[in-house]
């Protein structure tokens, strides 16, 4: 709402001081136009939805009539689509990332960090976890017998993903080094520079979960060591969805595993149509000079 207030007042008034009850259709339409110019459709529509919610509150408080509310709210959603951000990670680059972790895992002094990072990258890939989801995992979230991981995602929605394809082995190695703990303790812990797993903070208290920024730094360190193009935590998620759709083609199942509330979000990561378009384009040839 702060963004809309600043747009509507030429930057002079914030959301708390803006007279929302004075908004009329022409103002709302102008706001929609500015949002459409500066933001992706999904983001712009979320802002418009929030504005309509405020207008409804103004009506409930008796600050505007129902007719004024309805007219000001009668703006069309912003149309359009955007390609999903990031990139898919090729198989060779994935291998290089895990090889970078393995190089440390084979060094007794750095073993814990190498094993931990490999397990984290494995869950980012085979589980399609968001970095906040990975950072907040608890010991009780992983069922080694079922090879399943309970995820608390956006909107406090829980889902279950599966540590398959070798991820279960990497997790077993990490848990062996991590040691036992209470069920609500973090699954992943910091590793000190001397290679020891840091279970307690300097005050002797149990260490809290890793931050999502730590997850970002782990990925950054590993792609640099692997000497590949830049990779973000979200790129693992994009690769997860794309690879699964390639493998099974079942949009509904992949949507559930990814924790998407809208199947259209999952469909944006489907690479099959992109490959078909590339194949079609390959049939066209530009004549070279001298031909």
C-alpha positions in Angstrom: 0.0 0.0 0.0 3.0 2.3 0.5 3.8 2.0 -3.2 0.3 2.9 -4.3 0.1 5.9 -1.9 3.4 7.2 -3.2 2.4 6.8 -6.8 -1.0 8.5 -6.2 0.5 11.4 -4.3 3.7 12.0 -6.4 5.7 10.7 -3.5 4.4 13.1 -0.9 2.2 11.0 1.3 2.7 7.5 2.8 0.1 4.8 3.2 -0.8 5.7 6.8 -1.6 9.4 5.9 -3.1 8.8 2.4 -6.9 9.6 2.2 -8.0 6.3 0.7 -11.7 7.1 1.0 -11.2 9.9 -1.5 -10.1 7.6 -4.3 -12.4 7.5 -7.3 -12.4 5.4 -10.5 -10.2 7.8 -12.4 -7.6 7.7 -9.7 -7.7 3.9 -9.4 -7.4 3.6 -13.2 -4.3 5.9 -13.2 -2.8 3.8 -10.4 -3.4 0.6 -12.4 -1.6 2.1 -15.4 1.4 3.1 -13.3 1.6 -0.4 -11.7 1.3 -2.0 -15.1 4.3 0.0 -16.4 6.5 -0.7 -13.4 5.7 -4.2 -12.1 5.1 -7.7 -13.3 1.4 -8.5 -13.8 1.2 -10.8 -10.7 2.8 -8.2 -8.5 0.7 -5.4 -9.9 -2.5 -7.4 -9.3 -1.6 -8.2 -5.7 -1.2 -4.5 -5.1 -4.5 -3.7 -6.8 -6.2 -6.4 -4.7 -4.8 -4.9 -1.5 -6.1 -1.4 -2.6 -9.5 -2.9 -3.1 -9.4 -4.4 0.4 -8.6 -0.9 1.8 -11.5 0.6 -0.1 -13.8 -2.0 1.4 -12.5 -1.2 4.9 -13.2 2.5 4.2 -16.8 1.6 3.2 -17.2 -0.5 6.4 -16.0 2.5 8.5 -18.6 4.8 6.8 -15.9 6.9 5.1 -17.3 6.2 1.6 -20.5 5.0 0.1 -21.0 1.5 -1.5 -21.3 3.2 -4.9 -18.1 5.1 -4.5 -16.4 1.9 -3.3 -17.7 -0.2 -6.2 -16.7 2.4 -8.8 -13.2 2.9 -7.5 -12.7 -0.9 -7.3 -14.0 -1.5 -10.8 -10.6 -1.6 -12.5 -9.5 -4.5 -14.7 -6.6 -6.7 -13.6 -3.2 -6.2 -15.3 -2.8 -8.6 -18.2 0.3 -10.4 -19.3 2.8 -13.1 -18.4 6.4 -13.2 -17.5 9.0 -16.0 -18.0 10.0 -17.5 -14.7 13.2 -16.0 -13.3 16.5 -17.8 -13.2 17.7 -20.8 -15.3 17.7 -24.5 -15.4 20.9 -26.1 -14.2 22.3 -28.6 -16.8 23.2 -32.1 -15.7 26.9 -31.4 -16.1 26.8 -28.3 -13.9 24.8 -30.2 -11.2 27.6 -32.8 -11.2 30.2 -30.1 -10.8 28.4 -28.6 -7.9 28.3 -31.9 -6.0 31.9 -32.6 -6.9 32.9 -29.3 -5.3 31.1 -30.5 -2.1 32.8 -33.9 -2.4 36.2 -32.4 -2.6 35.7 -30.9 0.9 34.0 -34.1 2.2 37.1 -36.0 1.4 39.2 -33.6 3.5 39.0 -34.7 7.2 39.3 -31.0 8.3 36.5 -29.8 6.1 34.4 -33.0 5.9 31.4 -31.7 7.9 30.9 -28.6 5.7 31.3 -30.6 2.5 28.8 -33.3 3.6 26.3 -30.7 5.0 26.4 -28.6 1.8 25.9 -31.6 -0.4 22.8 -32.7 1.6 21.4 -29.1 1.4 22.0 -28.9 -2.4 20.4 -32.4 -2.8 17.2 -31.3 -1.0 17.1 -28.1 -3.1 17.2 -30.2 -6.2 15.2 -33.4 -5.5 12.7 -31.6 -3.3 12.4 -28.3 -5.0 12.6 -26.5 -1.7 12.6 -22.7 -1.4 15.6 -21.5 0.5 13.5 -20.4 3.5 11.9 -23.8 3.6 15.3 -25.5 3.6 16.7 -23.2 6.3 13.8 -23.8 8.6 13.8 -27.7 8.5 13.8 -29.5 11.8 15.1 -32.9 12.7 11.5 -34.2 13.1 10.7 -33.1 9.5 12.9 -35.8 8.0 11.6 -39.4 8.1 14.6 -41.5 7.2 12.6 -44.7 7.0 10.1 -43.2 4.5 12.7 -41.0 2.9 10.2 -38.1 3.2 10.6 -34.5 4.3 7.8 -32.4 5.7 7.9 -28.8 4.3 6.2 -25.8 5.7 5.7 -23.5 2.7 4.1 -20.3 1.8 0.8 -19.5 3.6 1.7 -21.9 6.3 0.8 -24.8 4.0 2.5 -28.2 4.6 3.5 -30.6 1.9 5.7 -33.7 1.7 8.6 -34.3 -0.6 10.9 -37.3 -1.0 14.6 -37.6 -0.5 15.3 -40.0 -3.4 17.9 -40.4 -6.1 20.9 -40.4 -3.7 19.6 -37.5 -1.5 18.8 -40.0 1.3 22.5 -41.2 1.3 23.8 -37.6 1.6 21.3 -36.9 4.4 22.4 -40.0 6.2 26.1 -38.9 6.0 25.1 -35.5 7.4 23.0 -36.8 10.2 25.9 -39.1 11.3 28.2 -36.1 11.5 25.6 -33.8 13.0 24.8 -36.2 15.8 21.5 -36.8 17.6 19.3 -34.0 18.9 15.8 -33.1 20.0 13.1 -33.3 17.4 12.6 -29.5 17.2 16.3 -28.8 16.7 17.4 -27.6 13.2 18.2 -30.3 10.7 21.1 -28.2 9.4 23.6 -26.5 11.7 26.5 -24.1 11.2 30.0 -25.6 10.7 32.9 -23.7 12.2 36.1 -22.9 10.3 37.9 -25.6 12.2 35.4 -28.1 10.7 33.4 -28.8 13.9 29.6 -28.7 13.8 28.4 -25.8 15.9 25.6 -27.2 18.1 25.7 -24.3 20.7 26.0 -20.6 20.4 28.7 -18.6 22.4 26.3 -18.4 25.4 25.8 -22.2 25.6 22.3 -22.1 24.1 21.2 -24.5 21.3 22.0 -23.1 17.9 19.0 -21.8 15.9 18.2 -22.6 12.3 20.4 -21.4 9.5 19.2 -18.2 7.8 18.0 -18.2 4.2 20.9 -15.9 3.5 23.2 -18.7 4.7 21.6 -21.0 2.1 22.3 -18.4 -0.6 25.9 -18.1 0.5 26.3 -21.9 0.4 25.1 -22.0 -3.2 27.2 -19.0 -4.1 30.4 -20.6 -2.7 29.8 -23.9 -4.5 29.1 -22.5 -7.9 32.2 -20.4 -7.7 34.3 -23.5 -6.7 32.7 -25.5 -9.5 33.6 -22.7 -11.9 30.2 -22.6 -13.6 27.8 -19.8 -14.4 26.0 -18.1 -11.5 23.4 -20.3 -9.8 20.8 -19.2 -7.2 18.8 -21.4 -4.8 15.7 -20.8 -6.9 17.5 -22.2 -9.9 17.5 -25.6 -8.2 13.7 -25.3 -7.8 13.2 -24.3 -11.4 15.4 -27.3 -12.5 13.4 -29.6 -10.1 10.1 -28.6 -11.7 11.4 -28.8 -15.3 13.1 -32.1 -14.9 10.1 -33.7 -13.2 7.8 -32.5 -16.0 10.2 -33.9 -18.6 10.3 -37.2 -16.7 6.6 -37.8 -15.9 4.6 -35.1 -17.7 2.1 -35.0 -14.8 1.4 -31.4 -14.1 -0.9 -32.1 -11.1 1.7 -34.3 -9.3 4.5 -31.8 -9.9 2.3 -28.9 -8.7 1.7 -30.7 -5.4 5.4 -31.5 -4.9 6.4 -27.9 -5.7 3.8 -26.5 -3.4 2.2 -24.3 -6.0 -1.3 -23.2 -5.3 -2.0 -22.5 -9.0 -1.2 -25.1 -11.7 -0.5 -22.2 -14.1 2.6 -21.3 -11.9 3.9 -24.9 -12.4 3.1 -24.8 -16.1 5.4 -21.8 -16.5 8.4 -24.0 -15.8 7.5 -26.6 -18.4 10.4 -26.7 -20.9 8.7 -29.1 -23.4 6.9 -26.3 -25.3 10.2 -24.3 -25.4 12.0 -27.3 -26.9 9.3 -27.7 -29.5 9.6 -24.0 -30.5 13.3 -24.3 -30.7 13.0 -27.3 -32.9 10.5 -25.5 -35.2 12.9 -22.5 -35.4 15.8 -24.8 -36.4 14.0 -25.5 -39.7 14.6 -21.9 -40.8 18.0 -20.9 -42.2 19.5 -17.5 -42.8 21.4 -17.4 -46.2 25.0 -16.6 -45.7 27.0 -14.2 -47.9 28.4 -16.1 -50.8 25.6 -18.7 -50.8 
